[in-house]
Amino acid sequence: MPGLPDDLRALMEGMQFESLEELQSFVEQYSVQKNESPVDDFDGLSPEQMYRMLHFAYESASLVTFEEVLQTDPQAPIMVLFQLLIDAIGEKGLKPTATGNLPRNFCREAAISYWGAEKLAERTKYRSINQEPDFQDLHTTRIVAEIAGLIRKHNGRFILSSECRRLLKRGGPRAIYPSLLRTYTESFNWAYLDGFPDLKLIQTSFLFTLYLLKRHGETAKDQIFYENAFLRAFPAIIDEVPENSLLYRSPESVIGHAYTWRALVHFAAFFGLAAVKPKTDEFLCHEYEVTARPLLDQVLKFKIKV
């Protein structure tokens, strides 16, 4: 049979098959067994498990389940900002700017509450908060909340949706968090936040990132550990890096920085699933120490050996 893998050819060497059907059955059994066997480059996952993580993250109950309502109120940056947002909206709503963004005064007040005066001064040293996009974390929270259908515009004002009110009544932040998480991972474009190439796989593999954090996050590790695990699992992504985005950097370096920024800083840390601490005082730090946080175990339960 043409096109057989080398390892299968070696396994079949010297074997005799009485019919084509017997040969086909042997090949099919081999394929099933290989697809269900752990792969070192997948950090112990089988090809089938990785496929489901990439394409059916929320529909693979045999691998993982996501909680609909958390056991305790989640401590996460996105939840701090969401609470500030819905408090400002209240019962009367919040009037957007002409461009559809949150008003400048609210953005500035939220920034003080979120960061504190000292950190805010550091963050705005070179650029003040004059509009919502200048406060990226709040900008992200507002967009995700809208996509999730938790807030919407009505009669020229931001208001809380009936779905938001239902979830708040059901469990408060504990019921809101899963909605924000699913929207952020499935519907919000992670590439929107930076200037890296699209590299959609970084977002598609969010569950693999959480799997890595569950397996290895008990002890602090440099972000390069997770970058290397991602590249080892998906080496073909190197071909997706355009030449004009390299700027004297290797494709591996571009992918590594994009992965850390999107998967670890803007996702895992922003949702309180990991502590991602800068190792230097540089404004755009590229070195981090990563540790899983207890919230990870509340948000999802892996059904496979981790």
N, C-alpha and C positions, 0 to 999 in steps of 0.2 A: 504494500500500500504506500503510495507516494506521499511525501510530506509528513511522515511520522517523526516525532521528536527523537533525538539521539538516544536519550535514556530508555525510551520505549523500544527502539530498535535493539539496543543492547540486551534488554530484558527478554526479547523475543528470539534472540539468537539461539539456534539449535532446537527451538520448539517446533512441533509438528501440529498442524491444524487439519482436521478431517474435512472441513468445509469452510466456505467463505463466511457463513453465518457464525461459525464458531470463532473465527478470527475477529469478526466484527464485535461479537459479544465480549471477547477478551479485551479489545481496545476500549470498549465502552466502560467496562469495569475499571480498567486502568485510569481512564479519564475521571470517573467519579471519585475513585480513591485519591487521586492526586489533587482534585479540586477541593477535597475535604481534609487534606493533610496540612498541618501547620507549615508556614514558610518563614524562615529566619528573617528575610528582608521585610516581612510584614509584622515583625515583632511578635511572632507566634500565632498570628491569624492565618486561617486558610484562605485560598483565593475566593471561595464561595462567601466566607464571612466578610472579607474585604469588599467584595462586590455589593453585598447587601448594605454595608455601612455607607458606601458611597452613594448608592442609588435608592435605598429604602430605609434610611436612618430611623424614621419614625414609624415604620411598618414592619419591624423585625423583632417581634416580641420574644422570639427564641434567643436573640442575641442581647437585647437591651430594652428596657422599658423606661419611659419618661413619666415622672409624676405630674398629675394634673393639678394638684394642690400640694404645696410643700408643707412640711411638718412645722416649720418655724418661719418667721419673717426673714426673707433673704437679705443678707448684708452685701450689697453690690453697688458700685457707682451708678449703674443705670437705674437702679431703683431709687436712689437718692434723688436723682434728677427727675425721674417720673413723678415722684411724690411732690416735688417742688412745682412741677408743671400742672398737675391736677389740682393742687391747692390754689394756684394762681387762676386757673380756669373757674373753679368753684361752681356756683349755681348760675352766675351771671354771664359766664363766658369770658373770653379774652380776645380783644380785638387785634387782628394781625396787622402787619405793615402792608403797604401798597404792593409789595412783592410777595406777600403771603407768608412771611416769616413771623416769628414771635417778636413782640415789641422790644426795643433796645433796653429800656429801663428794667424790664423783667429779666432780660439776659444778664445784665450787669449785677442785679440783685442776686440772681441765682448763682452767678460765678463766685460772689463773696461767700454765700452760704456753702457752696460746694467745696471751694478751695481754702477759704480763709483769706484774710487780708494779706498776709505775708506771701503765701504761695501765689495769690492772684497778681501781686505786684511783680513777681518773678515771671509769671506767664505772660503778662501784658507789657513787658519791658520794651519790646520792639513793635508791638501792635495792640492797640486798644480794642475793646469789644464794642464795636459800633453797629454790628448787625449779628443776627443769629449765627450765620456760618463762621463768624470769628470765634465762637465758642463751640468747638467741634463736638464735644461730648453731648452738649445739650441739643445741638443740631441733629445729631444722630438719634438721640432719644425721641425727639419730636417726630422725625421721619418714620422711625420704626413704629412708634405708637399710632401714627396715622395709617400706615400700611396694615397694621394689626387690627385696625378698626376700633381702637380704644378711644381715640379722639377724632373729631371731624370738624369741618367748617359748616356753620349754619347761620343764615342771616347775617353774614359778615363777621362772625365771631367763632373762635375755637370753642367747642363744647365737648363734654364727655358723652360718649355714645351709650346707648342702652346696653350694649355688650359690656362696656367698661363698668357700668353701674352693677350689672349682674355679677360680674366677677368680683368686684369689690365687696358686694354683699355676701358672696359665697365664701370668700377667704381673704379678702384684702390683698396685700402685696403677695401673699402666698399663692393666690390664684392668678394674679396678674403676671408674675414672673414667667411661668411657662409659656404664656402667649407671646410675650416679648422675645423670649429665647427662640421659639420656633420661627417667628417672623424674621428675626435677625439672621438665622442660619439658612432659611429657605428662600426668603424674598428680598431682603435688603442686599444691595450690591456692595460687597466688601471693598472692591477696587475703587469705589467712589471716594474713599477717604485718603487716598495717597496717589503718588505719581508713578507707581510701579506698573509693569505690564499687567494685563488682565489676569492671567494665571488662575483661572476659575477653580482649578483643582484644590487650591488652598482652602477655599470655602466649602467645596463639595466634600472634602475630607475632614470636616469639623469633628465628626464622631471619632475618627481615628486619632485626632489630637486629644480628645477627651479620654480615649482608651489609653494613650501614652501617658497622660497625666495620672490616670488611675494606677497604672502599672509602675510608674517610676517617680511619681511626684511626691512621695512621702518624704524623701530627702531632697534638699536643694540641689539643683543642677544648673549649669550654665545653659543659656538658650541654644547654644551650638549643639547640644545633645539632641534637642528636639528638631532643630533644623536638619541635622544629619539623618535622623530617623525618618523624616519626611522624604528627603532626597533618596534615601536607600529604598524606600517603598515605591517611589514614583520617579525613577531616573529619567523617564521619557519626557518629563516636564522641561528638561533642559532645552529641548528643541522648540519650546514655545516662547523662549526669550528672544525678542527681536534684536537684531544687531544694533539698532540705533538707541537701545536702552542700556547698553553695557557701560559706555563712558569709562573705558579703561578698567572695568571690573569684569570678573568672570561670570558666566551664567549662574554658576553655583552660588556666588556671592549675592547676586541680584535676587535669586530665589530665596536664599536664606534670610536676607533682610526683609523681604516681602512677607515671608512666613512668620517671622518673629513679630513684625508690626501688626499683621492682620490676625493671625491665629492666636498669638499669645497676649499681646498688649491690648489690641482693640476688641478681641473676643473674650478669651479666658479671663483676663484681669478685669475687663469692663463689666463682665457678668458675675464677678466674684467667685469664679471657679478655680482661680489660681492667683497666687501672689507673684507678681512679676516686678522685681525690684531692680532699678538701674544700678549698675556697679560703678558708675562715674557720675559726675555732676554736669556733664555735657547736656546742652539743651536737647539735642537729638542724639540721645545715647544709643549705642549699638550693642552694648553688652548688658545682659540681664541675668539675674538669678531667679530661677523658677521653682515654685513649690505649689503643690496642689492644696486647695483649701477645703475645709469640711463641707462646704455647700455642695461640692461635686457629688458627694454621696447622697445628698438629699434630692438632687435634681434628676438623677438617672441611676438605674440599677443594671449592671451588666449581668447577664445570665450565663455567660461563658467564663471559663477560668481566666482570671486576670492577675 
